[in-house]
Structures are given as C-alpha cells and as structure tokens.
Amino acid sequence: MNVVDLARLQFAVTATLHFLFVAVTLGLVTVVALMQTRAARTGDPDLRASRMRRVRFWGGLYVINYALGIVSGLTQEFQFGLNWSGLSHVLGNIVGTPLAIETIVAFFLESTFLGLWAFGFKRVRPKAHLALIWGVTLTAYISTFWIMVVNGFMQKPVGYAKRDGVAYVTDWGAILTNGATWYALFHIIGAVALLAGLILAAVSAHHLRRDRDIAFFRPTLRQGSVLAGVGAVVAVGAGFIHLDALKGSEPEKWVVLMGESGEEVEKARVAAQAAHGPGDWMPPAWVAHASLAMLLIGMLLVALAWIPATAVRGKDPEASVSRRRIRLWLPIILLPLGFVALICGWLSREVGRQPWMVTGELTVRDAIGDVSVSGMTVSFVAFTLVLGVLALVDWMLMVRYARLGPDAGLLGDTDLFPDGPDKGRPADDDSRKPSAADVPVSY
C-alpha cells in the first residue's frame, strides 16, 4: 500500500470509530435532558424522585460513553496535525475557525456543564441542575453543527476564493447555509434518535425478559421503540432528500451510489475529466454496496423499530409484558443493525467523495503532508489500536453498567434509595402515585 492508501484507510478507521461515540452521545444526552425536564415539571415529590431515578440510570450510560468519546476525539486532532498539513496549508483559513469554535464548545463548555451536572445531583438547585443538562445538550449539537460545516464544505465548497493556492473566505453566509451541511445534519439527527431509541429499548428488553425492575423498564421500552421508529423515519426521509441533492453537487458520487452503470457512468467520467483534467475522478464502485446496505437497513428499521412498544399494554406499572418474547428480542437484534447502518452511511458520504479531500479543489494526495510510508503506517497502527481499545472498553463498560440495573450508583449520591433494592423505590408509572411514606428521599 502507498501513502495515499494508508492515509485513506487511517482516516476512515479513526473517523468511523469516533463517529460512533458521537452518535451515541448525541442521542443519549437528548433522552436524558427530556427525562429530567419531565421530572422537573412534576409537582408530586415522590413521582419526581421516581423519574429522577431514570435520569440517573440513563445518564450513567451517557457519561461512560462521553468520557471515552472525548479521548477518541483527541486522536482526530493528532491525526490532522501529523498527516494532513496539506489540508491545513490550503484550506486552513476556512476550516480553522469552525474547528476552533467546535473545540472550545466541546472541550470547554460542554465538559464543564457535564461535570457540574454529573456531580450536582442533590447539590445544585433543581432548576439550575436542569439548565446544566440542557447546556450539555445544546453545546453537543452546536459542536456537531460546526463539524458538519467543515464536512459540508469538503463535500461542496462554497463561499471562498483562492489566491496563490490558498483559499480565503468570501462569504460566511454561503458556508453556513451550505445545503451539503444541512441535509446531512438532519439525516444525522434522525440517525442518533434512532440509535438512542434502540439502546433504550434493548436495555429495557434485557431486564424485562428476566422480569427485573418491570415498573422501571416498561415505560422506557415503549419510549425507546417509539423514538427509534420516529428517528428511522426522519433519517430515511432526510437521506432520500440528500441523495437527490447530490445529483447537482456531486454527480460522480451520485452515479456510483445509485448503482448506475454503462452510459451514465461514462457520461459522469467524461464530465469529471472535462472539469478537472485527465485522471480517474470516480469514487470506488464498492461504496454503492455500503449505500445499499444503509438503505435496506433503514427501511427495515422503519418497519420494525416500533414493534417492541406493543409488548407493553395497560397502565399498571407492575404488570408483566407480552408473552410473545420475540418482541423483547427484537430491539436487541436491531441495535447492531443501527450501528452497521451508521457506519455504512459514513462510508457512503466520505468514500463517495474520493479521490477528493475537498471536492474539486484538493485531492487526498495533495492534502497529505510530507509523510513517509513507514511514518503513516506507524500512526495508522497506533491510532487504530487506541480507538479500537477505547471502543471495546466503552462497549464493555456500558454493557456491564446496563446489566447492573437502575441502582448501579454511577451518578449522584449512593443513598438515594437507602433501604435496599426492594424498599423505598417509588413507583415508575404516572397512573399510580406512591405515598410519601414509601419514598425516603425526594429530588
């Protein structure tokens, strides 16, 4: 493999693995913020304590993923500094500002809000505590927006001019309203909602199959299934709109992703050579398979993600779930498919842009700095090992925590329910309010 092949492979591995952390973080933080908002709006202190118990459990899963995701993000910074000096030299004036804002938002504001929230249970006033989790959520999406501004420019460069081989911003409005950014952003919002819903449903189903904490997990099985279904519809709908827009902005990618052959491919090839000069400007054909897999999985999730919610019937929080156990196995089966669809979508977007780093302006070859094959190999192996270990540890910790159940005690005081696992727990269903004697502590 030459240095370009290694650079492409390295970027694909690091970006894909980091993106999985980001997707889980965005989805879970939104769920936790909505749960805490519902708890804060509850007038009954016993019922509020019950809902805060859910916030603590699902917030614990979020914190685990966020902590390891931050480390994975650092590898991206090192990667750009080590291997992509050509990108910084030509386009640093454009991509530098959004990346700097994203770093400040993600590594300073978001992390600060999260630390105050995680250690603020029963120490910060409820309204201020709620504001903190919404601060975490807002900064997470702001961070994502600025990353997508850079990525959107790489897909469809607008609002710039080049002087002496260096790009300069001429219209920030055009860059910030770039369709390649916004179509993808809505697609990602749907995808992270889908992923968060599947996680909620899968963890809830795991406990319900064992008849554990039925009152706690019945509502989240339903909520997760509905969220996953809505997210699937949004992701698929935005994906089709985005795919149609590619026909005008990235015709070579569109031809390949649509699986076109023969005359259509040749037309796109001739047009690309006329625009960019002699050479092969077509993306690799195999990316069409990734796009097709994403589409098929997306349609499957649109049809099936809702089904686990039907396992929950009635309003009695202690009632058992449906005896048709396939409904409780389904979210556990669908969760890996959600991750596969996410990876396929990322490959479709990034590999479909090849051989360009910035479409029509900067090739991957020119974006790479003066790095030897051996140097690129060492960094590729190192980054892959680091991210691979982080992903493995993240998955193991999240699975272990999820299996321990709602009183694992990761967040907040350990004496929230001091009377043991079967005493002092408030009911988890809105239809039945427990007495004050049943709840030793309220939020």
Secondary structure, 3 states (H helix, E strand, C coil): CCHHHHHHHHHHHHHHHHHHHHHHHHHHHHHHHHHHHHHHCCCCHHHHHHHHHHHHHHHHHHHHHHHHHHHHHHHHHHHHHHHCHHHHHHHHHHHHHHHHHHHHHHHHHHHHHHHHHHCCCCCCCHHHHHHHHHHHHHHHHHHHHHHHHHHHHHHCCCCEEEECCEEEECCHHHHHCCHHHHHHHHHHHHHHHHHHHHHHHHHHHHHHHCCCCHHHHHHHHHHHHHHHHHHHHHHHHHHHHHHHHHHHHCHHHHHHHCCCCCHHHHHHHHHHHHHHCCCCCCCCCCHHHHHHHHHHHHHHHHHHCCHHHHHCCCCCCCCCCCCCCHHHHHHHHHHHHHHHHHHHHHHHHHHCCCCEEECCCEEHHHHCCCCCHHHHHHHHHHHHHHHHHHHHHHHHHHHHHHHHCCCCCCCCCCCCCCCCCCCCCCCCCCCCCCCHHHCCCCC
